[in-house]
Amino acid sequence: MPKRYSCPVELTVDVVGGRWRTVILARLKEGVHRYGELRRLTPGISEKMLTQRLRELEADGLVIRRDHGTVPPHVDYDLTDEGRTLIPVLQALYDWGVARAARTGEPL
């Protein structure tokens, strides 16, 4: 039976919630990235965690993994059409974070 939500925000947080899922989506909002690029752009995440989160986002239909079938392997990640619908949400979170840092003096 599908999970029932009492509030649309609850559904949104369930889909994009968690520190790493949101950060990965924000990086992919910038464009297509290879695994190594995502790893470099996301300091503090382990390889295992990055792989796991990418697989989850792919299973949720937000990220697409493209294997170009080359040697050495060339795999990249991008937002799906459904994932792109999150761009305004991700941008709003980014803008709020920048404004919050400016108000509180928190370093970015």
DSSP file (Angstrom, degrees, kcal/mol; ACC not computed):
  #  RESIDUE AA STRUCTURE BP1 BP2  ACC     N-H-->O    O-->H-N    N-H-->O    O-->H-N    TCO  KAPPA ALPHA  PHI   PSI    X-CA   Y-CA   Z-CA
    1    1 A M              0   0    0      0, 0.0     3,-0.1     0, 0.0     0, 0.0   0.000 360.0 360.0 360.0 133.2    0.0    0.0    0.0
    2    2 A P        -     0   0    0      0, 0.0     2,-0.1     0, 0.0     0, 0.0  -0.294 360.0-101.5 -64.7 147.9    1.4    3.4   -0.9
    3    3 A K        -     0   0    0      1,-0.0     2,-0.4     0, 0.0     0, 0.0  -0.445  33.6-138.3 -67.7 140.2    2.5    5.7    1.9
    4    4 A R        -     0   0    0     -2,-0.1     2,-0.4    -3,-0.1    -1,-0.0  -0.862  13.2-151.7-103.2 136.7    0.0    8.5    2.7
    5    5 A Y        -     0   0    0     -2,-0.4     4,-0.0     1,-0.1     0, 0.0  -0.853  13.7-157.2-109.4 142.0    1.2   12.0    3.4
    6    6 A S  S    S+     0   0    0     -2,-0.4    -1,-0.1     1,-0.2     3,-0.1   0.561  84.3  23.3 -90.5  -9.5   -0.5   14.5    5.7
    7    7 A C  S >> S-     0   0    0      1,-0.1     4,-1.3     0, 0.0     3,-0.6  -0.982  72.4-126.8-155.6 139.9    1.2   17.4    4.0
    8    8 A P  H 3> S+     0   0    0      0, 0.0     4,-2.3     0, 0.0     5,-0.1   0.825 111.3  60.4 -59.4 -30.8    2.9   18.0    0.6
    9    9 A V  H 3> S+     0   0    0      1,-0.2     4,-2.8     2,-0.2     5,-0.2   0.883  99.9  56.0 -63.9 -36.6    6.0   19.2    2.3
   10   10 A E  H <> S+     0   0    0     -3,-0.6     4,-2.0     2,-0.2    -1,-0.2   0.915 108.2  47.4 -60.3 -43.9    6.3   15.8    4.0
   11   11 A L  H  X S+     0   0    0     -4,-1.3     4,-1.9     2,-0.2    -2,-0.2   0.934 112.3  49.7 -61.9 -46.8    6.3   14.2    0.5
   12   12 A T  H  X S+     0   0    0     -4,-2.3     4,-2.8     1,-0.2     5,-0.4   0.929 112.2  46.6 -59.3 -47.8    8.9   16.6   -0.8
   13   13 A V  H  X S+     0   0    0     -4,-2.8     4,-2.0     1,-0.2    -1,-0.2   0.857 109.6  55.3 -64.9 -34.9   11.2   16.0    2.1
   14   14 A D  H  < S+     0   0    0     -4,-2.0    -1,-0.2    -5,-0.2    -2,-0.2   0.878 114.0  40.7 -63.8 -37.5   10.7   12.3    1.8
   15   15 A V  H  < S+     0   0    0     -4,-1.9    -2,-0.2    -3,-0.1    -1,-0.2   0.923 134.0  18.1 -78.8 -46.5   11.8   12.4   -1.9
   16   16 A V  H  < S+     0   0    0     -4,-2.8     6,-0.3    -5,-0.2    -3,-0.2   0.440  96.1 124.3-107.0  -0.5   14.7   14.9   -1.6
   17   17 A G     <  +     0   0    0     -4,-2.0     4,-0.2    -5,-0.4    -3,-0.0  -0.036  37.7  65.6 -63.3 163.8   15.4   14.8    2.1
   18   18 A G  S  > S-     0   0    0      3,-0.1     4,-1.7     2,-0.1     5,-0.2   0.212  85.5 -97.2  95.4 141.0   18.8   13.9    3.6
   19   19 A R  H  > S+     0   0    0      1,-0.2     4,-1.8     2,-0.2     5,-0.1   0.909 117.9  41.7 -57.0 -49.1   21.9   15.9    3.3
   20   20 A W  H  > S+     0   0    0      2,-0.2     4,-2.8     1,-0.2     5,-0.2   0.867 108.8  56.4 -76.0 -36.1   23.5   14.1    0.5
   21   21 A R  H  > S+     0   0    0     -4,-0.2     4,-2.4     1,-0.2    -1,-0.2   0.941 111.6  44.2 -60.1 -46.6   20.5   13.6   -1.8
   22   22 A T  H  X S+     0   0    0     -4,-1.7     4,-2.3    -6,-0.3    -1,-0.2   0.899 114.0  49.5 -65.8 -41.3   19.8   17.3   -1.9
   23   23 A V  H  X S+     0   0    0     -4,-1.8     4,-2.2    -5,-0.2    -2,-0.2   0.916 111.4  49.0 -65.3 -43.1   23.5   18.2   -2.4
   24   24 A I  H  X S+     0   0    0     -4,-2.8     4,-2.4     1,-0.2    -2,-0.2   0.932 112.0  48.8 -62.1 -46.0   23.8   15.7   -5.3
   25   25 A L  H  X S+     0   0    0     -4,-2.4     4,-1.5    -5,-0.2    -1,-0.2   0.898 109.6  52.6 -60.5 -40.1   20.7   17.1   -6.9
   26   26 A A  H  X S+     0   0    0     -4,-2.3     4,-0.7     2,-0.2    -1,-0.2   0.895 109.8  48.6 -64.1 -39.3   22.0   20.6   -6.5
   27   27 A R  H >< S+     0   0    0     -4,-2.2     3,-1.0     1,-0.2     4,-0.4   0.908 111.4  49.1 -65.5 -41.4   25.2   19.7   -8.2
   28   28 A L  H >< S+     0   0    0     -4,-2.4     3,-0.9     1,-0.3    51,-0.4   0.733  97.7  69.4 -72.6 -21.0   23.4   18.0  -11.1
   29   29 A K  H 3< S+     0   0    0     -4,-1.5    -1,-0.3     1,-0.2    -2,-0.2   0.823  94.7  57.8 -59.8 -30.8   21.2   21.1  -11.4
   30   30 A E  T << S-     0   0    0     -3,-1.0     2,-0.3    -4,-0.7    -1,-0.2   0.695 125.2 -82.9 -73.4 -20.3   24.4   22.7  -12.7
   31   31 A G    <   -     0   0    0     -3,-0.9    -1,-0.3    -4,-0.4     2,-0.1  -0.870  68.2 -25.0 144.1-177.4   24.7   20.1  -15.5
   32   32 A V        -     0   0    0     -2,-0.3     2,-0.4    -3,-0.1    46,-0.2  -0.421  59.4-174.8 -67.8 137.2   25.8   16.6  -16.4
   33   33 A H  E     -A   77   0A   0     44,-2.1    44,-2.9    -2,-0.1     2,-0.1  -0.990  22.0-129.9-135.7 145.2   28.6   15.3  -14.2
   34   34 A R  E  >  -A   76   0A   0     -2,-0.4     4,-2.3    42,-0.3     5,-0.2  -0.469  38.5-103.0 -80.8 164.0   30.8   12.2  -14.1
   35   35 A Y  H  > S+     0   0    0     40,-0.8     4,-2.4     1,-0.2     5,-0.2   0.922 121.6  51.2 -55.1 -48.8   31.1   10.2  -10.9
   36   36 A G  H  > S+     0   0    0      1,-0.2     4,-2.2     2,-0.2    -1,-0.2   0.856 108.8  51.5 -60.5 -36.5   34.6   11.6  -10.1
   37   37 A E  H  > S+     0   0    0      2,-0.2     4,-2.5     1,-0.2    -1,-0.2   0.928 109.7  49.2 -65.6 -44.5   33.4   15.2  -10.6
   38   38 A L  H  X S+     0   0    0     -4,-2.3     4,-0.8     1,-0.2    -2,-0.2   0.898 109.9  52.7 -60.7 -39.4   30.5   14.6   -8.2
   39   39 A R  H >< S+     0   0    0     -4,-2.4     3,-0.6     1,-0.2     6,-0.2   0.925 112.1  44.4 -61.9 -45.4   32.9   13.1   -5.7
   40   40 A R  H 3< S+     0   0    0     -4,-2.2    -2,-0.2     1,-0.2    -1,-0.2   0.856 113.2  51.1 -67.9 -35.4   35.2   16.2   -5.9
   41   41 A L  H 3< S+     0   0    0     -4,-2.5    -1,-0.2     1,-0.2    -2,-0.2   0.572 108.3  55.6 -78.4  -8.5   32.3   18.6   -5.8
   42   42 A T  S X< S-     0   0    0     -4,-0.8     3,-1.6    -3,-0.6    -1,-0.2  -0.584  75.6-170.9-125.6  68.6   30.9   16.9   -2.7
   43   43 A P  T 3  S+     0   0    0      0, 0.0     3,-0.1     0, 0.0    -3,-0.1  -0.314  70.5  33.1 -61.7 142.1   33.6   16.9    0.0
   44   44 A G  T 3  S+     0   0    0      1,-0.3     2,-0.4    -5,-0.1    -5,-0.0   0.207  89.1 112.0  98.9 -14.8   32.8   14.8    3.0
   45   45 A I    <   -     0   0    0     -3,-1.6    -1,-0.3    -6,-0.2     2,-0.1  -0.760  63.5-131.6 -92.8 137.3   30.8   12.1    1.2
   46   46 A S     >  -     0   0    0     -2,-0.4     4,-2.6     1,-0.1     5,-0.2  -0.433  21.0-114.6 -80.1 160.4   32.3    8.7    1.0
   47   47 A E  H  > S+     0   0    0      1,-0.2     4,-2.6     2,-0.2     5,-0.2   0.907 118.0  52.2 -60.3 -41.6   32.4    6.8   -2.2
   48   48 A K  H  > S+     0   0    0      1,-0.2     4,-2.4     2,-0.2    -1,-0.2   0.917 111.1  46.4 -61.2 -44.2   30.0    4.2   -0.8
   49   49 A M  H  > S+     0   0    0      2,-0.2     4,-2.8     1,-0.2     5,-0.2   0.910 112.1  50.4 -66.7 -42.5   27.5    6.9    0.2
   50   50 A L  H  X S+     0   0    0     -4,-2.6     4,-2.6     2,-0.2     5,-0.2   0.937 112.5  47.0 -60.9 -46.8   27.7    8.7   -3.1
   51   51 A T  H  X S+     0   0    0     -4,-2.6     4,-2.1     1,-0.2    -2,-0.2   0.924 113.8  48.4 -59.6 -45.5   27.1    5.4   -5.0
   52   52 A Q  H  X S+     0   0    0     -4,-2.4     4,-2.1    -5,-0.2    -2,-0.2   0.923 113.0  46.3 -62.6 -46.1   24.2    4.5   -2.7
   53   53 A R  H  X S+     0   0    0     -4,-2.8     4,-2.7     1,-0.2     5,-0.2   0.893 110.9  52.4 -67.0 -39.5   22.5    7.9   -3.0
   54   54 A L  H  X S+     0   0    0     -4,-2.6     4,-2.1    -5,-0.2    -1,-0.2   0.911 110.0  49.3 -61.8 -41.1   23.0    8.0   -6.8
   55   55 A R  H  X S+     0   0    0     -4,-2.1     4,-2.6    -5,-0.2    -2,-0.2   0.898 111.5  49.1 -64.0 -40.6   21.3    4.6   -7.1
   56   56 A E  H  X S+     0   0    0     -4,-2.1     4,-2.1     2,-0.2    -2,-0.2   0.927 111.5  48.4 -63.6 -45.1   18.4    5.8   -4.9
   57   57 A L  H  <>S+     0   0    0     -4,-2.7     5,-2.5     1,-0.2     6,-1.3   0.860 112.4  49.6 -65.0 -34.8   17.9    9.0   -6.9
   58   58 A E  H ><5S+     0   0    0     -4,-2.1     3,-1.4     4,-0.2    -1,-0.2   0.925 110.3  49.7 -67.2 -44.8   18.0    6.9  -10.1
   59   59 A A  H 3<5S+     0   0    0     -4,-2.6    -2,-0.2     1,-0.3    -1,-0.2   0.826 108.2  54.5 -62.9 -31.9   15.4    4.4   -8.6
   60   60 A D  T 3<5S-     0   0    0     -4,-2.1    -1,-0.3    -5,-0.2    -2,-0.2   0.480 116.9-115.9 -80.9  -2.6   13.2    7.4   -7.6
   61   61 A G  T < 5S+     0   0    0     -3,-1.4    22,-0.4     2,-0.2    21,-0.3   0.692  88.9 107.2  79.0  19.0   13.3    8.6  -11.3
   62   62 A L  S   <S+     0   0    0     -5,-2.5    18,-2.0     1,-0.2     2,-0.4   0.699  75.9  39.9 -99.5 -24.0   15.2   11.9  -10.5
   63   63 A V  E     -B   79   0A   0     -6,-1.3     2,-0.4    16,-0.3    16,-0.2  -0.959  65.5-151.5-129.5 143.0   18.6   11.0  -11.9
   64   64 A I  E     -B   78   0A   0     14,-3.1    14,-1.9    -2,-0.4     2,-0.5  -0.953   8.0-150.5-115.2 136.6   19.7    9.2  -15.0
   65   65 A R  E     -B   77   0A   0     -2,-0.4     2,-0.6    12,-0.2    12,-0.2  -0.914  11.2-162.7-104.8 124.3   22.9    7.2  -15.3
   66   66 A R  E     -B   76   0A   0     10,-3.2    10,-2.3    -2,-0.5     2,-0.6  -0.937   5.7-166.6-113.8 118.5   24.4    7.0  -18.7
   67   67 A D  E     -B   75   0A   0     -2,-0.6     8,-0.2     8,-0.2    -2,-0.0  -0.912   5.6-162.3-100.8 117.4   27.1    4.4  -19.5
   68   68 A H        -     0   0    0      6,-2.9     7,-0.1    -2,-0.6    -1,-0.1   0.453  32.2-126.3 -83.1   0.3   28.7    5.3  -22.8
   69   69 A G        +     0   0    0      5,-0.3     2,-0.2     1,-0.2     6,-0.1   0.831  61.1 137.2  63.0  35.5   30.1    1.7  -23.1
   70   70 A T        -     0   0    0      4,-0.2     4,-0.2     2,-0.1    -1,-0.2  -0.672  56.5 -95.7-109.3 165.7   33.7    2.8  -23.6
   71   71 A V  S    S+     0   0    0     -2,-0.2     3,-0.0     2,-0.1     0, 0.0  -0.992 116.7  36.7-122.1 121.1   37.0    1.6  -22.3
   72   72 A P  S    S-     0   0    0      0, 0.0    -2,-0.1     0, 0.0    -1,-0.0   0.600 121.3-100.6 -65.2 161.3   38.0    3.1  -19.9
   73   73 A P        -     0   0    0      0, 0.0     2,-0.5     0, 0.0    -2,-0.1  -0.234  34.9-164.2 -58.8 137.6   34.4    3.4  -18.6
   74   74 A H        +     0   0    0     -4,-0.2    -6,-2.9     2,-0.0     2,-0.4  -0.938  18.7 164.3-124.9 106.1   32.7    6.7  -19.2
   75   75 A V  E     + B   0  67A   0     -2,-0.5   -40,-0.8    -8,-0.2     2,-0.3  -0.976   8.6 179.8-123.4 133.7   29.6    7.1  -17.0
   76   76 A D  E     -AB  34  66A   0    -10,-2.3   -10,-3.2    -2,-0.4     2,-0.4  -0.905  16.2-139.7-132.2 166.7   27.8   10.3  -16.3
   77   77 A Y  E     +AB  33  65A   0    -44,-2.9   -44,-2.1    -2,-0.3     2,-0.3  -0.938  22.1 166.8-127.1 144.2   24.8   11.4  -14.3
   78   78 A D  E     - B   0  64A   0    -14,-1.9   -14,-3.1    -2,-0.4     2,-0.3  -0.952  39.7 -92.9-148.1 163.0   22.1   14.0  -15.2
   79   79 A L  E     - B   0  63A   0    -51,-0.4   -16,-0.3    -2,-0.3   -17,-0.1  -0.600  37.4-133.9 -77.2 142.3   18.7   15.0  -13.9
   80   80 A T     >  -     0   0    0    -18,-2.0     4,-2.4    -2,-0.3     5,-0.2  -0.285  36.4 -93.2 -78.8 176.7   15.7   13.4  -15.6
   81   81 A D  H  > S+     0   0    0      1,-0.2     4,-0.9     2,-0.2   -19,-0.1   0.908 132.5  49.4 -58.5 -40.7   12.7   15.5  -16.7
   82   82 A E  H >4 S+     0   0    0    -21,-0.3     3,-0.7     1,-0.2     4,-0.3   0.910 109.5  51.5 -64.6 -41.6   11.2   14.7  -13.3
   83   83 A G  H >4 S+     0   0    0    -22,-0.4     3,-1.7     1,-0.2    -2,-0.2   0.864 102.9  59.4 -61.7 -36.9   14.4   15.7  -11.5
   84   84 A R  H >< S+     0   0    0     -4,-2.4     3,-1.6     1,-0.3    -1,-0.2   0.758  90.5  69.8 -65.7 -23.6   14.5   19.0  -13.5
   85   85 A T  T << S+     0   0    0     -4,-0.9     4,-0.3    -3,-0.7    -1,-0.3   0.701  93.1  60.2 -66.4 -15.4   11.1   19.9  -11.9
   86   86 A L  T <> S+     0   0    0     -3,-1.7     4,-2.9    -4,-0.3     3,-0.3   0.546  76.1  95.3 -85.2  -8.3   13.1   20.3   -8.6
   87   87 A I  H <> S+     0   0    0     -3,-1.6     4,-2.8     1,-0.2     5,-0.2   0.897  83.9  48.2 -55.0 -46.3   15.3   23.0  -10.0
   88   88 A P  H  > S+     0   0    0      0, 0.0     4,-2.2     0, 0.0    -1,-0.2   0.893 113.6  48.5 -61.8 -36.0   13.2   25.9   -8.6
   89   89 A V  H  > S+     0   0    0     -4,-0.3     4,-2.2    -3,-0.3    -2,-0.2   0.939 113.4  46.2 -66.1 -47.0   13.1   24.2   -5.2
   90   90 A L  H  X S+     0   0    0     -4,-2.9     4,-2.4     1,-0.2    -1,-0.2   0.890 112.5  51.0 -63.5 -39.8   16.8   23.6   -5.2
   91   91 A Q  H  X S+     0   0    0     -4,-2.8     4,-3.0    -5,-0.3    -1,-0.2   0.901 108.7  51.4 -64.7 -40.5   17.4   27.2   -6.3
   92   92 A A  H  X S+     0   0    0     -4,-2.2     4,-2.4    -5,-0.2    -2,-0.2   0.905 110.5  48.6 -63.4 -40.8   15.2   28.5   -3.5
   93   93 A L  H  X S+     0   0    0     -4,-2.2     4,-2.2     2,-0.2    -2,-0.2   0.909 112.8  48.7 -63.5 -42.0   17.2   26.4   -1.0
   94   94 A Y  H  X S+     0   0    0     -4,-2.4     4,-2.4     2,-0.2    -2,-0.2   0.950 112.4  47.2 -61.4 -50.7   20.5   27.7   -2.4
   95   95 A D  H  X S+     0   0    0     -4,-3.0     4,-2.5     1,-0.2     5,-0.2   0.897 112.0  50.0 -60.9 -41.5   19.3   31.4   -2.3
   96   96 A W  H  X S+     0   0    0     -4,-2.4     4,-2.9    -5,-0.2    -1,-0.2   0.910 110.0  51.5 -63.8 -41.0   18.0   31.0    1.2
   97   97 A G  H  X S+     0   0    0     -4,-2.2     4,-2.4     2,-0.2    -2,-0.2   0.898 110.3  48.2 -62.7 -41.3   21.3   29.5    2.3
   98   98 A V  H  X S+     0   0    0     -4,-2.4     4,-2.1     2,-0.2    -2,-0.2   0.935 114.5  45.9 -63.6 -46.4   23.3   32.4    0.8
   99   99 A A  H  X S+     0   0    0     -4,-2.5     4,-2.3     2,-0.2    -2,-0.2   0.903 112.6  50.6 -64.2 -41.1   21.0   34.9    2.4
  100  100 A R  H  X S+     0   0    0     -4,-2.9     4,-2.4     2,-0.2     6,-0.4   0.918 109.2  51.0 -62.8 -44.0   21.2   33.1    5.8
  101  101 A A  H  X>S+     0   0    0     -4,-2.4     4,-1.9     1,-0.2     5,-0.6   0.899 110.8  49.4 -60.6 -40.3   25.0   33.0    5.6
  102  102 A A  H  <5S+     0   0    0     -4,-2.1    -1,-0.2     1,-0.2    -2,-0.2   0.894 113.0  46.8 -66.0 -39.2   25.1   36.7    4.9
  103  103 A R  H  <5S+     0   0    0     -4,-2.3    -2,-0.2     1,-0.2    -1,-0.2   0.872 124.0  31.1 -70.3 -36.6   22.7   37.4    7.9
  104  104 A T  H  <5S-     0   0    0     -4,-2.4    -2,-0.2    -5,-0.2    -1,-0.2   0.548 102.5-119.4-102.4  -9.4   24.5   35.2   10.4
  105  105 A G  T  <5 +     0   0    0     -4,-1.9    -3,-0.2     1,-0.3    -4,-0.1   0.630  54.8 160.7  78.1  12.4   28.1   35.5    9.1
  106  106 A E      < -     0   0    0     -5,-0.6    -1,-0.3    -6,-0.4     2,-0.2  -0.504  41.4-119.5 -67.8 129.0   28.2   31.7    8.5
  107  107 A P              0   0    0      0, 0.0    -1,-0.1     0, 0.0    -5,-0.0  -0.462 360.0 360.0 -73.8 143.0   31.1   30.9    6.1
  108  108 A L              0   0    0     -2,-0.2    -2,-0.0   -10,-0.0   -10,-0.0   0.337 360.0 360.0-112.1 360.0   30.3   29.3    2.8
